[in-house]
Amino acid sequence: MAPGEPLKIGLSPCPNDTFIFGALIKGLVSQNLIYEFTLEDVETLNLWAQKRILPVSKLSFGVLPFVINYYELLPIGAALGYGCGPLVVSLKPSLDLSEACVAIPGLHTTAYCLLRFYSPLGKVKPLRYDQIIPALLKGEVEAGLLIHEGRFVYQKYGLHKLVDLGEWWEKKTGLPLPLGGIFVRRDLLEEIKLLFLEDLQRSLTFAQRDISPLWEFIQKYAQEMAPETIHQHIKTFVNRFTYDLGEEGKRAVLTFLEFLKKERLIEPGFPPPFFEGGRA
């Protein structure tokens, strides 16, 4: 990163990400650095990370097998928690997933990893997350793996919940479910990482104190425009682990990595996943 060059950042259009970054994007807080923001579906960001395109990016923990040598997790901004897991839904009240065609929100998403941990699968059909419910309703797939706002609104489409993968994970581990986080490239200067952390902390604190200046921006990018759905999304995915990953959050991430290793999805001997250069 050359002096004076903007730091390029990728985030998803989901309300938790626009909540976290909104004040920084809209210039409502002081900042140490100049930024260039790109909003993309998280699976697109996952694919870009495998090519190391962006120095800072929101990523799924499910993409770690492909990027852990190049990216490390920041201590703030992550989406972890209890009661926030992906849902498997269908028009049928019961279904054998090993014989079904399941729409998934991407091959590198945490949701797909969890589904593989949970059950043998038949066919999978990767779709953008907001295309899964329409595909179900058209009969193009028999089940769908819902993330983001879709997990809050599936019932109004006549869909049945087959499994809550977050509940399954919590019973299995006793830990919060790690879904995604803000990652920085390992080769980025530590000074830049620390300055960015300060700015991200300011942005998150601003949103926590007063969401109203950000509301129009958040709503603009939300998949489901109903205000109550957006508020529910933020309440679910922005929590104490977002403000501070902490030891419990770190244990959850390391446990997820152990699951990946057990399933031979990640090689042993991977580097520590956390940025430990200090806190803002």
RANOR-V103750 format. One line per field, one symbol per residue. psi: psi as a letter, one per 20 degrees, with the letter a starting at -180 (. if undefined). burial: b if it has 24 or more other ideal C-beta (glycine too) atoms within 12 Angstrom, else e. A space follows every 10 residues. Layout:
BEGIN
psi: ???
burial: ???
END
This chain:
BEGIN
psi: oqpipqpppp rrjqhhghgg ighghjkiqq qhrpqoqppq qhhghgghhi jlgphpqpqq hiihhiihih qqpqiqiqnr rqkjrqqprr iqiqqohijr oppqjqijqh ghgghhhgqq qdqqopqqhj igghhghijh rhrqoprbhh iijhhijkqp pgqohggggg hhhjqqpogr roqqphipph ggghgggggh gggggghhho igiigggghh iqgpiphhgg gggghgioah hghogrhggg hgghhghhgg ghjkiqqqjq rpiqokirq.
burial: beeeeebbbb bbbbbbbbbb bbbbbeeebe bebebebbbb bbbbbbbbbb ebebbbbbbb bbbbbbbbeb bbbbbbbbbb bbebbbbbbb beeebebeeb bbbbbbbbbb bbbbbbbbbe beebbbbbbb bbbebbeeee bbbbbbbbbb bbbbeeeebe bbbbbbeebe eebebbbbbb bbbbbbebee ebbbbbbbbb bbbbebbbee beebbebbbe bbbbeeeebb eebbebbbbe bbbebeebbb ebbbbbbebb eeeebbeeeb eebbbeeeeb
END
